[in-house]
Amino acid sequence: MSQTYDIAGFRAALGPIRVEDNPVLMRQKSRDFYWYSPVLKRQLDHVCADLIVTPQNESEIVAVLKEAHRLGIPITPRGAGTGNYGQAMPLSGGIVLNLADMNHVKSIARGRTMLYFINGHLMSVLIDDHPTMFVDHGVLSIQLEGRGDNTASFRNLWLKNLQ
Ligand SMILES: Cc1cc2nc3c(=O)[nH]c(=O)nc-3n(C[C@H](O)[C@H](O)[C@H](O)COP(=O)(O)OP(=O)(O)OC[C@H]3O[C@@H](n4cnc5c(N)ncnc54)[C@H](O)[C@@H]3O)c2cc1C
């Protein structure tokens, strides 16, 4: 950490927004796969956030960003922390914005059109206009690509028939 920040003031202003200051968990959430590189391993091993903040929705993100900006506290957004080059590491300390809980996925398949939303935002529209391969019935499936050493899971799945 190169500078100290008013973390206590920041925390007080956040109210009920979820934060984590357990040193072990803060260290864990302050790293990615930087250690793939012996150079980065040497240079970034000491890096650690001053606080981990885990917003649950967009308005909590806005509140966190507003307060961090007011107090001049650096923010590092983090997904799952699988980046390979220290991108998700708080190089100047400050806050890791842990977005792990912001992973609400919704897809709507109707006729030839499939809509895909993440956290309420439309991310893609897929129109299947193939003349012979398109099928208008069947089972909707979800697939996650991964490697043998990764674990992926879904929870809270709801299926709703639109007809
Ligand atoms: C074993 C392994 C295999 C991999 N294989 C592949 C592969 O086959 N193909 C491939 O493309 N990549 C691969 N990667 C790289 C890795 O999966 C990608 O970098 C991934 O996109 C990182 O996602 P993340 O959510 O973990 O982001 P993080 O590692 O947490 O962050 C990556 C960057 O995105 C920023 N960020 C994260 N969330 C947000 C957000 N919500 N808003 C704004 N910025 C954000 C972070 O600040 C950081 O700069 C692999 C990594 C590992 C460890």
The ligand as an SDF file (V2000), in Angstrom:
LIG
                    3D

 53 58  0  0  0  0  0  0  0  0999 V2000
   -6.7810  -21.5860  -15.5090 C   0  0  0  0  0  0  0  0  0  0  0  0
   -7.2370  -20.3910  -16.3230 C   0  0  0  0  0  0  0  0  0  0  0  0
   -7.6690  -20.5940  -17.6290 C   0  0  0  0  0  0  0  0  0  0  0  0
   -8.0850  -19.5150  -18.4070 C   0  0  0  0  0  0  0  0  0  0  0  0
   -8.5140  -19.7360  -19.6790 N   0  0  0  0  0  0  0  0  0  0  0  0
   -8.9710  -18.7240  -20.4190 C   0  0  0  0  0  0  0  0  0  0  0  0
   -9.4770  -18.9620  -21.7320 C   0  0  0  0  0  0  0  0  0  0  0  0
   -9.5050  -20.0980  -22.2090 O   0  0  0  0  0  0  0  0  0  0  0  0
   -9.8980  -17.9210  -22.4540 N   0  0  0  0  0  0  0  0  0  0  0  0
   -9.8910  -16.6380  -21.9350 C   0  0  0  0  0  0  0  0  0  0  0  0
  -10.3270  -15.7090  -22.6080 O   0  0  0  0  0  0  0  0  0  0  0  0
   -9.4080  -16.3640  -20.6890 N   0  0  0  0  0  0  0  0  0  0  0  0
   -8.9500  -17.3920  -19.9480 C   0  0  0  0  0  0  0  0  0  0  0  0
   -8.4710  -17.1440  -18.6840 N   0  0  0  0  0  0  0  0  0  0  0  0
   -8.4220  -15.7590  -18.2060 C   0  0  0  0  0  0  0  0  0  0  0  0
   -9.5910  -15.3760  -17.2980 C   0  0  0  0  0  0  0  0  0  0  0  0
  -10.5660  -16.3550  -17.2530 O   0  0  0  0  0  0  0  0  0  0  0  0
  -10.1580  -14.0760  -17.7890 C   0  0  0  0  0  0  0  0  0  0  0  0
   -9.2390  -13.0730  -17.5640 O   0  0  0  0  0  0  0  0  0  0  0  0
  -11.4960  -13.7320  -17.1010 C   0  0  0  0  0  0  0  0  0  0  0  0
  -12.2530  -12.9810  -18.0000 O   0  0  0  0  0  0  0  0  0  0  0  0
  -11.3560  -12.9770  -15.8160 C   0  0  0  0  0  0  0  0  0  0  0  0
  -12.6780  -12.8120  -15.2580 O   0  0  0  0  0  0  0  0  0  0  0  0
  -12.8900  -12.5020  -13.7350 P   0  0  0  0  0  0  0  0  0  0  0  0
  -14.3470  -12.2740  -13.5160 O   0  0  0  0  0  0  0  0  0  0  0  0
  -12.1990  -13.5490  -12.8930 O   0  0  0  0  0  0  0  0  0  0  0  0
  -12.1720  -11.1160  -13.6260 O   0  0  0  0  0  0  0  0  0  0  0  0
  -10.9910  -10.6360  -12.6910 P   0  0  0  0  0  0  0  0  0  0  0  0
   -9.7840  -11.5170  -12.8190 O   0  0  0  0  0  0  0  0  0  0  0  0
  -11.5810  -10.4680  -11.3170 O   0  0  0  0  0  0  0  0  0  0  0  0
  -10.7430   -9.2360  -13.3460 O   0  0  0  0  0  0  0  0  0  0  0  0
  -10.1840   -9.1110  -14.6470 C   0  0  0  0  0  0  0  0  0  0  0  0
  -10.2120   -7.6420  -15.0030 C   0  0  0  0  0  0  0  0  0  0  0  0
  -11.5730   -7.1960  -15.1930 O   0  0  0  0  0  0  0  0  0  0  0  0
  -11.8720   -6.1570  -14.2620 C   0  0  0  0  0  0  0  0  0  0  0  0
  -13.2630   -6.4030  -13.8420 N   0  0  0  0  0  0  0  0  0  0  0  0
  -13.7610   -7.5140  -13.2320 C   0  0  0  0  0  0  0  0  0  0  0  0
  -15.0880   -7.3930  -13.0450 N   0  0  0  0  0  0  0  0  0  0  0  0
  -15.4280   -6.1840  -13.5730 C   0  0  0  0  0  0  0  0  0  0  0  0
  -16.6560   -5.4710  -13.7160 C   0  0  0  0  0  0  0  0  0  0  0  0
  -17.8260   -5.9920  -13.3140 N   0  0  0  0  0  0  0  0  0  0  0  0
  -16.6240   -4.2410  -14.2910 N   0  0  0  0  0  0  0  0  0  0  0  0
  -15.4710   -3.7190  -14.7320 C   0  0  0  0  0  0  0  0  0  0  0  0
  -14.2760   -4.3430  -14.6620 N   0  0  0  0  0  0  0  0  0  0  0  0
  -14.2590   -5.5510  -14.0820 C   0  0  0  0  0  0  0  0  0  0  0  0
  -10.8520   -6.2750  -13.1520 C   0  0  0  0  0  0  0  0  0  0  0  0
  -10.6140   -5.0510  -12.4940 O   0  0  0  0  0  0  0  0  0  0  0  0
   -9.6430   -6.7070  -13.9300 C   0  0  0  0  0  0  0  0  0  0  0  0
   -9.0160   -5.6270  -14.5720 O   0  0  0  0  0  0  0  0  0  0  0  0
   -8.0600  -18.2140  -17.8810 C   0  0  0  0  0  0  0  0  0  0  0  0
   -7.6310  -18.0170  -16.5510 C   0  0  0  0  0  0  0  0  0  0  0  0
   -7.2270  -19.0830  -15.7930 C   0  0  0  0  0  0  0  0  0  0  0  0
   -6.7810  -18.8610  -14.3840 C   0  0  0  0  0  0  0  0  0  0  0  0
  1  2  1  0
  2  3  1  0
  2 52  2  0
  3  4  2  0
  4  5  1  0
  4 50  1  0
  5  6  2  0
  6  7  1  0
  6 13  1  0
  7  8  2  0
  7  9  1  0
  9 10  1  0
 10 11  2  0
 10 12  1  0
 12 13  2  0
 13 14  1  0
 14 15  1  0
 14 50  1  0
 15 16  1  0
 16 17  1  0
 16 18  1  0
 18 19  1  0
 18 20  1  0
 20 21  1  0
 20 22  1  0
 22 23  1  0
 23 24  1  0
 24 25  2  0
 24 26  1  0
 24 27  1  0
 27 28  1  0
 28 29  2  0
 28 30  1  0
 28 31  1  0
 31 32  1  0
 32 33  1  0
 33 34  1  0
 33 48  1  0
 34 35  1  0
 35 36  1  0
 35 46  1  0
 36 37  1  0
 36 45  1  0
 37 38  2  0
 38 39  1  0
 39 40  1  0
 39 45  2  0
 40 41  1  0
 40 42  2  0
 42 43  1  0
 43 44  2  0
 44 45  1  0
 46 47  1  0
 46 48  1  0
 48 49  1  0
 50 51  2  0
 51 52  1  0
 52 53  1  0
M  END
$$$$
